[in-house]
Amino acid sequence: MLLDPDPPSPGGQGAYEPRPGSVSAGLRQVLIQGSPATFRGVPTELVIFDCDGVLVDSEVPSNQVLRDVVAELGWPLTLGETMERFKGWALSDIWSEVEARLGVTVTPEVERSFRARQLELLAARVQPVDGVRETLQALSVPCCVASNGPHEKMHVTLGATGLLAHFEGRLFSRLDVSRGKPHPDLFLHAAHALGTLPERCLVVEDSPLGIEAAHRAGMSAVGFAGTSTADARALAEAGAGRVMRHMTELLSVLGPGLGMR
């Protein structure tokens, strides 16, 4: 995994830097050091959902395309190996790993082909995660999406599953910030854009990288292991405050007043 050896220091080299022109540009962010706040006993004012594997069951078709493209570049992997190795990674980090391993250059044409093939397959096959519609309808606390994927992909998957209306104007992509997960930049950007302190955010993630990013942002995090590709043990080992098997469990995590309209 492509991780920093240590979390970045507040205001120091490697601290959160939003992309120029983004909502958070020019804002001095302070990364919270130490243990993240527990989700019990800390008021939750914003729920931040990952997209793939949390709101939509898209991991298998997405990784089928990734497996095929990586094989075409010279690195044959099974679907299982592709999913295990690259789960939660930003695409730019995947390409860097492929280039380092194979000694090739992943050209813009390769990436465009991958994106087009991925979106075509997702539009035809993506499904909502079981229980997510009921959960979103019941939530009384504001929510948003923060994904390592691009905006176009979120619009395709959330649109095809009928979930987009729950998040209009509240979609945040790795491409909005300088660094994706496991860095905290994306979560901090989402929280600032929606006027919420990090310690009052609850992140729902299906990857250890996402749990790490939440902790490094000073946010509480719960793991979601309700799809066939999820690894509940890895989420717990990454520090998820709780690992949910069904999305409706989020309502009890939030507690009375927040988990029901």
N, C-alpha and C positions, 0 to 999 in steps of 0.2 A: 504494500500500500504506500501511497505517496503522502507521507505525513511529515510535519515538522517534528524535530526531536523534542521540542518543548513548546508549550503554548506561548504565543506572543505576549510580550510585556505591554502594559498600557502605554499608548503613545509612542512605543518604540518601534524598531524595525520589525516588519511583519504584522503590525497592527492593522485593524480593519480599515480598508480604503475603498469607498464606493467608487464606481465608475464616474468620470466627469459627466455632469449633466443629469445624474440620477437624483432621485428625491433627497437622498442623504448626502449628496456631494457637499463638501466643505464643513460637514459636521464632525466635531472631534468626538469619536466614540471611545468609551472606556470599557475595556474587557474586564469582566469580573473574574477574579482569580479564586481558586479554591473550589470547594464542593458546591455543586449546584443546589438551589433551593429545592426542598422536597415539594411535591405537588400537593401534599396534604398540609393544610394549615396556611398556605400562601394563596391569597385571592387570585383567581385566574380571570384576566380581563381580555385575553386573546388566545385562541387555539390556532396553532400553525400546523397544517397538515402537509406532509410530503404528498406527492401525487401518485406515482407509479408504485403499486403494491400496497397502497394505503387507501386511496380513494377509488382507483381503477385497477383491475387485474390485467396488467399490460406487460408484465415481466417476460412471459414466455414468448409472445410474438416479437417483442422488441429484441430479445436476445437471440431469437432464431435469425433475424436479419443480421445482427452483429456477428454471430458465429459464421454466417456465410461470407460476409465481407472480410473478416479477419482471415478466414481460410483462403479466400481469393488472393490475399496479400502474402500468403505463405505460412500461416500458423494454424494448422488444423486443430480445432478443439471440439469436444462434444458440447451439446447444449448445456448439460450439467456443469461442465468445466467452465464454460463461458459465464454462466450465472454465478457460480461460486467465486470466480476470480474477480469479476467486475461489478458485482452488485453494489449499487449506490455511488459508483464512480461517475464523475463528470466525463463527457465524451472527449474533451481535450486531454484529460489524463489517460484515458484508454489509448488514444492515438499515440501519446508520448511513450506509453509502455510498449505498444506494438513496434514503434520506430526503434526503440532501444533494443528490443529483442531480435528484430529481424534485420536491422540496419537498412531500412527502407524509409522513404518519405511518404507520408500519407497526404496526398495532394487534395486541394480543394474539390477536385472533381470526384474523388473517392468519397469525401464527406457529403457532397451534394447527393450522390447516388444512394448512400446509406440513408440519409434523411428522407429522400423520396420513397424508397422502398419500405422504410419503417412506417411512415405515415400512411401509406397505402394499406399495409397489412393491419395496422392498428384501427383504422377507420372501419375495416370490415370485421375485426375480431374482438376488439376490446370490450370488456364487460365491467359494470360497476361492482365494487367489492360488496359482498353480502352484508346487508344491514346498514350500509352507508346512507342510503336515502332517508331511512327512518331516523337515523342519528342526526343528520343535518337539519331535518325538519323540526326535530325536538330541541336542538340547541338554542339556548337563549343568550349565550356569550358570543361575541363576534368571532369570526374565523377567516382564515386566508389559506393560500397554498404557497409553499416555498419549495421549489423543485430544482434539481440539477439539470433538468431538461429545459429546452427552449420554450418560449411562449407559444409558438405555432403548435408544438406537440401537445401542450396542455389544452389548447383550444380544441384540437382534434379529439383527444381522449375524453375530456370532460364534456365536450359538445355531443359526441357520439353516445355517451351514457346518460345524457340528460342532467348532468350535475353542474354545468357551467353557470347557470343562473344563480347558484348559491355563492359564487365567487367573483362575479363581475366587478372589475376594478381592483381586485385583491389577489392578483396572480403575480408571483415574484419568481424570477428565473435566475439561475447561476450566471447568465449572461448580463444581468443587471449590475453585477459587482465584479471586483477584481479576482476573487477566488471563490470556488465552490466548496461544498462540504468535502472534507471534515472541518474546514475553516469555519469560523462563526459568522463571516461576513453576510451571508444571505439571510440568516435569521435576524441579525441585528438590523439589516436594511428593512426587512418586512416590519419589524416591531416599530422602528422609527417612523416609517411611512404611515403607520396606522396609529401613531401617538401613544404607544404602550411601552412601559418599562420592561426590560428583559426579564426581570424576576417575576413579573406578573404574566408571563407567557407560558403556555404548555404546548410542547411539540409532540406530534404523533408521527413516529418514524418506523420503517420496517428494516432499516439497515444499521449496523453498528456505526458506520461513518456518520450517519445522520444523528444518532444518539450522541456521539462525540461532539459534533458541531453544536448541538443544543447545549451541552454542558459547558463548552468553551465560550458560549454566548451568555452564560449565567442563567439559562432557562431550565425549567423542569422538563423532563422527557418521559414519555411512555412508549413502549414498543408495541408494534402490531404484528402478530404472527398468524393472521387469519387466511393467508393464501398458501398455495402449495409450495411456493418458493421461499417462504419465510423460515427463519432459524431462531426459534424462541430462546434457545440457550445462548446463542451469540448475542442477542439483544440484552439478555439479563447480564451477561458478562461485560457488556459495554457500559452498563450502568443505568439501564432503563429502570425508572422507579416502579414500574409495573409492566408486565407483558400481557396484552389482551389477545384473546383468541377470536373474539367477535367484536365488530365495531360498536355495537350497542353498549358494550361494557364502558365505553367512554362516558356515558351519561352518569354511571355510578362513580366513576373516577372524579368527575367534576362536582358531584354532590348536589344536594337540594338547591334549587334556585338558579343553577347554571345549566344543569343537564336536562331541563324541561321548560318549554315555553309556558 
